[in-house]
């Protein structure tokens, strides 16, 4: 194929795709780089996309496609890559937009993607492989089941409270004793008895569904390519199988982050900042990037409120890892437990302290992943396709992992922009730098 000569902007919806084309050309005297025109609309179906590709490159030219990440997934991306063309999935929150533009249509969006893609003003996101996406779907399915379980428990609890039914046979609910107590409850109205039984059945059904998905996750993760990293992360305090699997299923190849700072910024755990002149003003965390990983890390950080110690449970899990990983996990526990006590003693709220601990925990997770990758030789160079181009959907070098202030990958065939925003770190933490072997800024305590 010849060099890329056309940039194609796609405004993708569930049923239709709006198409715009920008020709690749050198700027003239006035700075214009060629026409950006509307191609038309097609159906969002595999056959229609294949027909579109043939129409756009009748002589076998190489195309560069751009479309925003959304609910339609990555099927279109994989189809275009398999056809031998270049494709970028764009981060919608990082698309440059004019402040005064109040008109938004599918046609304008497609034209804008084609024009900005040609100019190199778009930031691409990392695209997971098929196995990676399957494991991510499984962890998210279990998370959704836990939400449904919590909702049914709240509904049953509210029903019992409305009818003055109080459980006094123990300190905790949802135990065997509590369910035996539920079986003894009787209501005068037959209708209320039916409603009560429906609530109880809903709780039991959602609980069984969570248990089934948990067992399925435990079975599937052991045959997963990233199982060595998942097993190593379980040596950290507060990180069990569910948390480790969620982190790796959502993030995938952590070697695409050049430093822990980038991973912290990607997860939205760094302070926001609005500085001007000599005034520096920091606010709450940015909350950009992956919310699932940020949630499980903050939950894990609560375990560091207690003194550092090697429990039998942690030692049993750590025995499955190398001595280097065990050393990183122990240094992480000493550092984070001390960090928690230090921030609390300064008057910080516990919720703010846990966020600060979760931010530093992210750095140790990055360090362990780097160590395991060196030991296990994971993420080997991608194989070549039939046309001689290197491609690996699990680690696409054309894809930038920076959605909200991080950078990874290299440029290949296009001018996709890399975002290098600051992460809010101040100074250097010698302890963690010794663990990771690279520069690791200590996060600010100004939450």
C-alpha positions as CSV (number, residue, x, y, z in Angstrom):
1,X,0.0,0.0,0.0
2,X,1.0,3.6,-0.6
3,X,1.6,6.1,2.2
4,X,-1.5,7.4,4.0
5,X,-3.1,10.1,1.9
6,X,-6.6,10.4,3.4
7,X,-7.8,11.0,6.9
8,X,-11.3,9.7,7.5
9,X,-13.5,11.1,10.4
10,X,-16.2,8.8,11.6
11,X,-19.1,9.9,13.8
12,X,-20.2,6.5,15.0
13,X,-23.7,5.7,16.4
14,X,-25.4,2.4,17.1
15,X,-27.1,2.3,13.7
16,X,-25.4,4.8,11.5
17,X,-21.9,6.3,10.8
18,X,-21.3,9.7,9.4
19,X,-18.2,9.9,7.2
20,X,-15.9,12.9,6.3
21,X,-12.6,12.8,4.4
22,X,-9.6,15.1,4.6
23,X,-7.0,14.8,2.0
24,X,-3.3,14.7,3.1
25,X,-1.5,17.5,1.3
26,X,1.3,20.0,2.0
27,X,0.1,23.5,3.1
28,X,0.0,26.1,0.4
29,X,0.9,29.8,0.7
30,X,-2.3,30.5,2.7
31,X,-1.7,27.6,5.1
32,X,-4.5,25.5,3.6
33,X,-3.9,21.7,3.5
34,X,-6.5,20.5,1.2
35,X,-10.3,20.0,1.2
36,X,-12.2,18.5,4.1
37,X,-15.5,17.2,2.7
38,X,-18.5,15.2,3.7
39,X,-18.6,11.7,2.2
40,X,-22.0,10.7,3.5
41,X,-23.7,8.4,5.9
42,X,-23.6,4.6,6.0
43,X,-25.1,1.9,8.2
44,X,-23.1,0.7,11.2
45,X,-22.7,-2.8,9.8
46,X,-19.6,-4.9,8.9
47,X,-20.5,-5.2,5.2
48,X,-21.2,-1.4,4.9
49,X,-17.9,-0.5,6.5
50,X,-16.0,-2.9,4.2
51,X,-17.8,-1.3,1.2
52,X,-16.8,2.1,2.5
53,X,-13.1,1.1,2.7
54,X,-13.2,-0.1,-1.0
55,X,-14.8,3.2,-2.1
56,X,-12.2,5.3,-0.3
57,X,-9.2,3.5,-1.6
58,X,-9.9,2.2,-5.1
59,X,-6.2,2.1,-5.9
60,X,-5.1,0.5,-2.7
61,X,-4.2,3.7,-0.8
62,X,-3.7,3.5,2.9
63,X,-6.3,5.3,5.0
64,X,-6.2,6.7,8.5
65,X,-9.5,6.5,10.4
66,X,-10.5,8.6,13.5
67,X,-13.6,8.1,15.7
68,X,-14.5,8.9,19.3
69,X,-14.6,6.2,22.0
70,X,-18.1,5.4,23.0
71,X,-20.7,2.7,23.8
72,X,-20.2,0.9,20.4
73,X,-16.9,-0.6,21.6
74,X,-13.8,-1.5,19.5
75,X,-15.3,-3.8,16.8
76,X,-15.0,-1.1,14.2
77,X,-11.3,-0.5,15.2
78,X,-10.4,-4.1,14.9
79,X,-12.2,-4.4,11.5
80,X,-10.3,-1.5,10.1
81,X,-6.9,-2.6,11.5
82,X,-7.5,-6.1,10.0
83,X,-8.1,-4.5,6.7
84,X,-4.6,-3.1,6.7
85,X,-5.5,0.5,7.5
86,X,-4.6,2.8,10.4
87,X,-7.3,3.6,13.0
88,X,-7.3,5.7,16.1
89,X,-10.0,5.7,18.9
90,X,-10.1,9.3,20.2
91,X,-10.7,10.4,23.8
92,X,-13.8,12.5,23.6
93,X,-12.9,14.6,26.6
94,X,-9.6,15.7,25.0
95,X,-11.0,16.8,21.6
96,X,-10.3,20.6,21.1
97,X,-13.5,22.5,20.8
98,X,-14.3,26.2,20.2
99,X,-15.8,27.8,23.2
100,X,-18.3,29.8,21.1
101,X,-19.5,26.9,19.0
102,X,-23.1,26.2,19.9
103,X,-24.0,24.0,16.9
104,X,-23.4,20.3,17.1
105,X,-24.4,17.8,14.4
106,X,-23.2,14.4,13.2
107,X,-21.9,16.0,10.0
108,X,-19.9,18.7,11.8
109,X,-18.5,16.1,14.2
110,X,-17.2,13.9,11.4
111,X,-15.7,16.9,9.6
112,X,-14.0,18.0,12.8
113,X,-12.5,14.6,13.5
114,X,-11.1,14.4,9.9
115,X,-9.6,17.9,10.1
116,X,-8.1,17.6,13.6
117,X,-6.8,14.1,12.9
118,X,-4.9,15.4,9.9
119,X,-3.5,18.2,12.0
120,X,-2.4,15.9,14.7
121,X,-4.6,17.5,17.4
122,X,-6.4,14.4,18.6
123,X,-5.4,12.2,21.5
124,X,-6.0,8.5,21.1
125,X,-6.9,6.0,23.9
126,X,-5.4,2.6,24.5
127,X,-7.4,-0.2,22.9
128,X,-7.5,-3.6,24.8
129,X,-7.1,-6.9,23.1
130,X,-10.0,-9.4,22.8
131,X,-8.8,-11.5,25.8
132,X,-8.2,-8.4,27.8
133,X,-11.7,-7.0,27.0
134,X,-13.3,-10.4,27.9
135,X,-11.7,-10.3,31.3
136,X,-12.7,-6.7,31.8
137,X,-16.3,-7.6,30.9
138,X,-16.2,-10.3,33.5
139,X,-15.0,-8.1,36.3
140,X,-17.5,-5.3,35.4
141,X,-20.3,-7.9,35.3
142,X,-19.4,-8.9,38.9
143,X,-19.2,-5.3,39.9
144,X,-22.7,-4.7,38.5
145,X,-24.0,-7.8,40.3
146,X,-22.6,-6.4,43.6
147,X,-24.5,-3.1,43.0
148,X,-27.7,-5.0,42.4
149,X,-27.1,-7.0,45.6
150,X,-26.6,-3.9,47.6
151,X,-29.8,-2.4,46.2
152,X,-31.9,-5.4,47.1
153,X,-30.5,-5.5,50.6
154,X,-31.3,-1.8,51.0
155,X,-34.9,-2.4,49.8
156,X,-35.4,-5.3,52.2
157,X,-33.9,-3.3,55.1
158,X,-36.2,-0.4,54.3
159,X,-39.2,-2.7,54.2
160,X,-38.4,-4.1,57.6
161,X,-37.7,-0.7,59.1
162,X,-41.1,0.6,57.9
163,X,-42.8,-2.2,59.8
164,X,-40.7,-1.9,63.0
165,X,-38.9,-5.2,62.5
166,X,-35.5,-4.9,64.2
167,X,-32.8,-7.6,64.3
168,X,-31.4,-7.9,67.9
169,X,-29.9,-11.4,67.8
170,X,-26.4,-10.3,66.6
171,X,-24.2,-7.3,65.7
172,X,-24.1,-7.9,62.0
173,X,-26.8,-8.5,59.4
174,X,-26.8,-10.9,56.4
175,X,-25.4,-13.8,58.4
176,X,-26.9,-17.2,58.8
177,X,-28.5,-16.1,62.1
178,X,-30.0,-13.1,60.3
179,X,-31.5,-15.2,57.5
180,X,-33.0,-17.6,60.1
181,X,-34.5,-14.6,61.8
182,X,-36.0,-13.5,58.5
183,X,-37.6,-16.9,58.1
184,X,-39.5,-16.4,61.4
185,X,-41.0,-13.1,60.3
186,X,-44.7,-13.1,59.7
187,X,-47.0,-10.3,58.7
188,X,-50.8,-10.0,59.3
189,X,-51.6,-8.9,55.8
190,X,-51.1,-11.7,53.1
191,X,-50.1,-9.0,50.6
192,X,-47.3,-7.8,52.9
193,X,-46.1,-11.3,53.4
194,X,-45.8,-11.8,49.7
195,X,-43.9,-8.5,49.3
196,X,-41.6,-9.5,52.2
197,X,-40.9,-12.9,50.6
198,X,-40.1,-11.3,47.2
199,X,-37.6,-9.0,48.8
200,X,-35.9,-12.0,50.6
201,X,-35.8,-14.0,47.3
202,X,-34.3,-11.1,45.5
203,X,-31.5,-10.8,48.0
204,X,-30.8,-14.6,47.8
205,X,-30.8,-14.5,44.0
206,X,-28.4,-11.6,43.7
207,X,-26.1,-13.1,46.4
208,X,-26.0,-16.4,44.5
209,X,-25.2,-14.5,41.3
210,X,-22.3,-12.7,42.9
211,X,-21.0,-16.0,44.2
212,X,-21.2,-17.6,40.8
213,X,-19.4,-14.7,39.1
214,X,-16.7,-14.7,41.8
215,X,-16.1,-18.4,41.2
216,X,-16.0,-17.9,37.5
217,X,-13.5,-15.0,37.9
218,X,-11.3,-17.2,40.1
219,X,-11.2,-19.9,37.5
220,X,-10.7,-17.7,34.4
221,X,-8.0,-15.5,35.9
222,X,-5.6,-18.3,36.5
223,X,-5.4,-19.1,32.8
224,X,-5.1,-15.5,31.8
225,X,-1.9,-14.1,30.3
226,X,-1.6,-11.5,33.0
227,X,-2.0,-14.0,35.9
228,X,1.7,-13.6,37.0
229,X,1.1,-9.9,37.6
230,X,-2.3,-10.5,39.3
231,X,-0.7,-13.0,41.6
232,X,2.2,-10.7,42.4
233,X,-0.2,-7.8,43.3
234,X,-1.9,-10.0,45.8
235,X,1.3,-9.7,47.9
236,X,0.3,-6.1,48.7
237,X,-1.8,-5.4,51.8
238,X,-5.5,-4.8,51.0
239,X,-5.2,-6.2,47.5
240,X,-7.0,-9.6,47.0
241,X,-7.9,-11.5,43.9
242,X,-10.9,-9.4,43.0
243,X,-8.9,-6.1,43.3
244,X,-5.8,-7.3,41.5
245,X,-7.9,-8.8,38.7
246,X,-9.9,-5.6,38.4
247,X,-6.8,-3.4,38.2
248,X,-5.1,-5.6,35.5
249,X,-8.3,-6.1,33.5
250,X,-8.9,-2.4,33.3
251,X,-5.3,-1.2,32.8
252,X,-3.7,-4.1,30.9
253,X,-0.1,-3.5,30.0
254,X,1.3,-1.2,32.7
255,X,4.7,-1.0,30.9
256,X,3.0,1.5,28.6
257,X,3.3,4.0,31.4
258,X,6.8,5.5,31.5
259,X,6.6,6.4,35.2
260,X,4.2,6.0,38.2
261,X,3.3,9.7,37.8
262,X,1.6,8.9,34.5
263,X,-0.4,6.1,36.0
264,X,-1.5,8.2,38.9
265,X,-2.7,10.9,36.5
266,X,-4.4,8.4,34.3
267,X,-6.4,7.2,37.3
268,X,-7.4,10.7,38.3
269,X,-5.7,10.5,41.7
270,X,-3.6,13.6,41.4
271,X,-4.7,17.1,42.7
272,X,-6.3,19.5,40.3
273,X,-4.6,22.8,40.0
274,X,-5.5,26.4,39.0
275,X,-2.4,28.5,39.2
276,X,-1.7,31.9,37.8
277,X,1.4,34.1,38.3
278,X,2.8,33.6,41.7
279,X,-0.3,32.1,43.1
280,X,-0.5,28.3,43.2
281,X,-3.9,26.8,44.0
282,X,-4.6,23.1,44.3
283,X,-8.0,21.5,44.6
284,X,-9.5,18.0,44.9
285,X,-8.3,15.1,42.7
286,X,-9.0,15.3,39.0
287,X,-11.2,12.1,38.9
288,X,-10.3,11.6,35.3
289,X,-9.6,8.2,33.7
290,X,-10.7,4.8,34.9
291,X,-13.3,5.0,37.7
292,X,-13.3,1.3,38.4
293,X,-9.6,1.1,39.3
294,X,-9.8,4.3,41.3
295,X,-12.7,2.9,43.4
296,X,-11.0,-0.4,44.2
297,X,-7.7,1.3,45.1
298,X,-9.4,3.7,47.5
299,X,-11.2,0.8,49.1
300,X,-7.9,-1.1,49.5
301,X,-6.2,1.9,51.1
302,X,-8.4,1.7,54.2
303,X,-6.5,-1.4,55.3
304,X,-3.4,0.8,55.8
305,X,-4.9,2.5,58.8
306,X,-3.5,-0.3,61.0
307,X,0.2,-0.8,61.9
308,X,2.4,-2.6,59.4
309,X,2.7,-6.3,60.0
310,X,3.2,-9.5,58.1
311,X,0.1,-11.6,58.8
312,X,-0.1,-15.3,58.0
313,X,-2.6,-14.5,55.3
314,X,-0.2,-12.1,53.6
315,X,2.8,-14.4,54.0
316,X,0.8,-17.2,52.4
317,X,0.0,-15.1,49.4
318,X,3.5,-13.6,49.2
319,X,5.2,-17.1,49.1
320,X,3.9,-17.4,45.5
321,X,5.9,-14.4,44.4
322,X,9.6,-13.7,44.0
323,X,11.8,-12.2,46.7
324,X,12.0,-8.9,44.8
325,X,8.2,-8.6,44.7
326,X,7.9,-9.4,48.4
327,X,10.5,-6.7,49.2
328,X,8.4,-4.1,47.3
329,X,5.2,-5.2,49.0
330,X,6.8,-5.0,52.5
331,X,8.3,-1.5,51.8
332,X,4.9,-0.4,50.4
333,X,3.2,-1.5,53.7
334,X,5.7,0.3,55.9
335,X,5.5,3.4,53.8
336,X,1.7,3.6,53.4
337,X,0.9,2.7,57.0
338,X,3.2,5.4,58.2
339,X,1.8,7.8,55.6
340,X,-1.7,7.2,56.8
341,X,-0.8,7.9,60.5
342,X,1.2,11.0,59.5
343,X,-1.7,12.6,57.5
344,X,-4.3,11.8,60.2
345,X,-2.1,13.3,62.9
346,X,-1.9,16.5,60.8
347,X,-5.7,16.8,61.0
348,X,-6.6,15.4,57.5
349,X,-9.9,13.7,57.1
350,X,-9.8,10.0,56.8
351,X,-11.4,10.0,53.4
352,X,-8.8,12.4,52.1
353,X,-6.0,10.4,53.7
354,X,-7.2,7.2,52.0
355,X,-7.1,9.0,48.6
356,X,-3.5,10.1,49.3
357,X,-2.6,6.5,50.3
358,X,-4.3,5.1,47.2
359,X,-2.3,7.5,45.0
360,X,1.0,6.2,46.5
361,X,-0.3,2.6,46.3
362,X,-0.6,3.1,42.6
363,X,3.1,3.7,42.4
364,X,3.9,0.4,44.1
365,X,1.5,-1.4,41.8
366,X,3.4,0.0,38.9
367,X,6.7,-1.0,40.4
368,X,5.5,-4.6,41.0
369,X,4.1,-4.8,37.4
370,X,7.5,-3.7,36.0
371,X,9.3,-6.2,38.1
372,X,7.1,-9.1,37.1
373,X,7.4,-8.1,33.4
374,X,11.2,-8.3,33.7
375,X,11.0,-11.7,35.4
376,X,8.4,-13.3,33.2
377,X,9.3,-11.6,30.0
378,X,5.7,-10.5,29.4
379,X,4.5,-8.2,26.6
380,X,7.0,-9.4,24.0
381,X,7.3,-7.4,20.7
382,X,4.3,-7.7,18.5
383,X,4.1,-10.0,15.5
384,X,3.9,-8.8,11.9
385,X,0.8,-8.9,9.9
386,X,0.6,-10.2,6.3
387,X,1.4,-6.8,4.9
388,X,4.6,-6.5,7.0
389,X,3.2,-4.0,9.5
390,X,3.6,-4.7,13.2
391,X,0.4,-5.0,15.2
392,X,-0.6,-6.1,18.7
393,X,-4.1,-5.2,19.9
394,X,-3.0,-5.7,23.5
395,X,-0.3,-3.1,23.2
396,X,-0.8,-0.8,20.3
397,X,2.1,1.6,19.8
398,X,-0.2,4.0,18.0
399,X,-2.4,4.4,20.9
400,X,-1.8,6.9,23.7
401,X,-2.8,5.8,27.1
402,X,-3.1,9.4,28.3
403,X,-6.7,10.1,29.0
404,X,-6.4,12.8,31.5
405,X,-2.7,13.5,31.7
406,X,-0.4,10.5,30.9
407,X,1.7,9.4,28.0
408,X,2.5,6.0,26.5
409,X,3.4,4.5,23.2
410,X,5.1,6.1,20.2
411,X,3.9,7.8,17.1
412,X,3.6,5.5,14.1
413,X,2.3,6.7,10.8
414,X,0.2,9.6,12.2
415,X,0.6,12.8,14.2
416,X,-1.5,11.7,17.2
417,X,-0.8,14.2,20.0
418,X,0.5,13.0,23.3
419,X,-0.7,14.7,26.5
420,X,1.9,15.5,29.1
421,X,0.0,17.4,31.8
422,X,1.5,17.8,35.2
423,X,0.5,15.3,37.9
424,X,0.8,17.6,41.0
425,X,3.7,15.7,42.6
426,X,6.3,17.6,44.6
427,X,9.8,16.5,45.4
428,X,11.2,13.0,45.4
429,X,10.5,10.1,47.7
430,X,13.8,8.3,48.3
431,X,12.2,5.2,49.7
432,X,9.9,4.6,46.8
433,X,12.6,5.6,44.3
434,X,14.8,2.9,45.8
435,X,11.9,0.4,45.2
436,X,11.0,1.3,41.7
437,X,14.4,2.3,40.5
438,X,13.0,5.4,38.8
439,X,12.0,8.9,39.6
440,X,8.8,8.8,41.7
441,X,7.4,12.1,43.0
442,X,5.9,12.2,46.4
443,X,2.2,13.3,46.1
444,X,1.2,16.5,47.7
445,X,-0.7,16.4,50.9
446,X,-2.7,19.5,49.8
447,X,-5.9,17.6,49.0
